[in-house]
């Protein structure tokens, strides 16, 4: 069975892969995300995913390990939003985003030995026009401080997203359909990565 390693500390990415039938190891890259700069959100997400993937692959030094790196950023009003700096920043963002839309870009990098593929998935997110009280209550939970764009669709923030256009998994942080395509490019069948559990 192929060794699958997720180069991300995101519990949501791990849970998504587990729900999709995989049991990846988690190895956090520890890279300095601020060292990568770009004015293009999709390119920034891809570059960060690639850096995480390559860093973990080098640490493992296992040519048989399939390493998956991901990173997400939100493109909103000609700006790029990663994780908020603090609670005040998260609240300010939500006051700007409410009732509007942004594009969540998630970079994906897969590596097996010396072969590597990188691609970005993009999903339009429509935010609900929520009240100041709702924003303050949401920020107080701490959830928006841990995620790109200061929102989730798989947690408390789900009530504040009125719709999306594209792959919902991508908004969680990892596009399973895109990942299947990238793994196939490496010559690995997605179904071979499923962990068979006795019924």
C-alpha positions in Angstrom: 0.0 0.0 0.0 1.2 3.5 -0.9 2.4 5.6 2.1 0.3 8.8 2.0 1.6 11.9 3.8 -0.4 15.1 4.3 1.9 18.1 4.6 -0.6 20.2 6.5 -1.7 20.8 10.1 -5.3 21.4 9.0 -7.7 19.1 10.9 -10.3 19.8 8.1 -8.0 18.6 5.3 -7.2 15.4 7.3 -10.9 14.8 8.1 -11.8 15.2 4.4 -9.2 12.7 3.3 -10.2 10.2 5.9 -13.9 10.6 4.9 -12.7 9.9 1.3 -11.2 6.6 2.4 -7.5 7.5 3.0 -5.5 7.3 6.2 -2.7 9.8 5.7 0.1 10.5 8.1 0.4 14.1 9.0 3.8 15.8 8.8 3.7 19.6 9.3 6.2 21.4 7.1 6.9 24.3 9.4 7.7 26.6 6.5 7.5 30.4 6.8 4.5 31.2 4.7 5.3 34.9 4.8 8.4 34.2 2.7 6.3 33.7 -0.4 4.8 36.8 -2.0 2.6 37.2 -5.0 -0.1 39.6 -6.3 -2.0 36.6 -7.8 -4.0 34.6 -5.3 -4.1 31.4 -7.3 -0.3 31.5 -7.9 0.4 32.3 -4.2 -1.7 29.3 -3.1 0.1 27.0 -5.5 3.5 28.2 -4.5 2.8 27.7 -0.8 1.4 24.2 -1.4 4.5 23.3 -3.4 6.8 24.7 -0.7 5.1 22.7 2.0 5.1 19.5 -0.2 8.7 19.7 -1.1 9.8 20.5 2.4 8.1 17.5 3.9 9.2 15.2 1.0 12.8 16.2 1.7 12.4 15.6 5.5 10.9 12.1 4.8 13.5 11.1 2.2 11.2 8.3 1.2 10.8 8.0 -2.6 7.8 5.7 -2.2 5.8 8.2 -0.1 3.0 10.1 -1.8 3.2 13.6 -0.3 0.2 16.0 -0.5 0.7 19.7 0.2 -2.1 22.3 0.2 -2.6 25.9 1.0 -5.7 28.2 0.8 -6.1 31.9 0.4 -9.2 34.1 -0.3 -9.2 36.6 -3.1 -11.5 39.5 -2.0 -11.8 43.0 -3.5 -8.5 43.0 -5.2 -6.7 41.7 -2.0 -5.5 38.3 -0.8 -6.6 37.1 2.6 -4.9 34.3 4.5 -5.5 33.6 8.1 -6.4 36.7 10.1 -3.8 38.2 12.4 -6.0 38.3 15.4 -9.7 38.6 16.5 -9.8 42.3 15.6 -8.6 41.6 12.1 -11.1 38.7 11.7 -14.0 41.0 12.8 -12.9 43.7 10.4 -12.7 41.2 7.5 -16.2 40.0 8.2 -17.6 43.5 8.3 -16.1 43.9 4.8 -17.1 40.5 3.4 -20.7 40.2 4.6 -23.2 40.3 1.8 -20.4 40.0 -0.8 -18.5 37.3 -2.6 -14.9 36.1 -2.8 -12.9 33.4 -4.5 -11.2 30.7 -2.4 -8.1 29.4 -4.1 -6.5 26.2 -2.8 -3.1 25.2 -4.2 -2.4 21.4 -4.4 0.9 19.8 -4.8 1.5 16.0 -5.0 4.9 14.4 -5.1 6.1 10.8 -5.5 9.8 10.4 -5.7 11.1 13.0 -8.1 7.8 13.5 -9.9 5.5 16.4 -8.9 2.3 18.0 -10.1 0.9 21.4 -8.9 -2.5 22.9 -9.6 -5.0 25.3 -8.0 -8.7 24.8 -7.5 -10.9 27.9 -7.2 -14.4 28.2 -5.7 -16.6 31.3 -5.5 -18.0 31.9 -2.0 -21.1 34.1 -1.3 -21.2 35.4 2.2 -24.4 36.1 4.1 -25.2 39.6 5.2 -24.7 38.9 8.9 -25.1 41.3 11.8 -22.4 42.9 14.0 -23.6 40.7 16.9 -23.2 37.6 14.8 -19.7 38.6 13.7 -18.6 39.3 17.3 -20.1 36.0 18.5 -18.4 34.0 15.7 -15.0 35.7 16.2 -15.3 35.0 19.9 -15.4 31.2 19.2 -11.8 31.4 17.8 -12.8 29.4 14.7 -12.2 32.1 12.1 -8.7 32.8 13.5 -7.5 29.4 12.3 -8.5 29.4 8.7 -7.9 31.3 5.4 -10.4 34.0 4.8 -11.7 33.8 8.5 -14.5 31.4 7.6 -15.4 27.8 7.3 -18.3 25.9 5.6 -17.8 22.7 7.7 -18.1 24.3 11.2 -19.8 27.2 12.9 -19.2 29.5 9.9 -21.4 27.3 7.7 -24.5 29.4 8.6 -22.8 32.5 7.3 -22.1 31.2 3.8 -25.2 31.5 1.6 -23.8 29.6 -1.4 -20.8 28.5 -3.3 -20.0 27.9 -7.0 -17.5 25.0 -7.4 -16.2 22.1 -5.3 -17.3 22.4 -1.7 -14.3 20.3 -0.6 -12.0 23.0 -2.0 -13.5 25.5 0.5 -12.7 23.1 3.3 -9.1 23.2 2.1 -8.6 20.2 -0.3 -10.4 19.4 -3.6 -10.8 15.7 -3.6 -11.7 15.5 -7.4 -8.6 17.6 -8.3 -6.5 15.5 -6.0 -7.7 12.3 -7.7 -6.6 13.8 -11.1 -3.2 14.8 -9.8 -2.6 11.4 -8.3 -3.6 9.8 -11.6 -1.0 12.0 -13.3 1.6 10.3 -11.0 0.4 6.9 -12.2 -1.5 6.0 -9.0 -5.2 4.9 -9.0 -7.2 6.8 -6.5 -9.0 3.7 -5.4 -5.7 2.0 -4.6 -5.3 4.6 -1.9 -8.5 3.6 -0.1 -7.8 1.8 3.1 -9.9 -1.4 3.2 -11.7 -1.8 6.5 -13.3 -5.2 7.4 -17.1 -4.9 7.3 
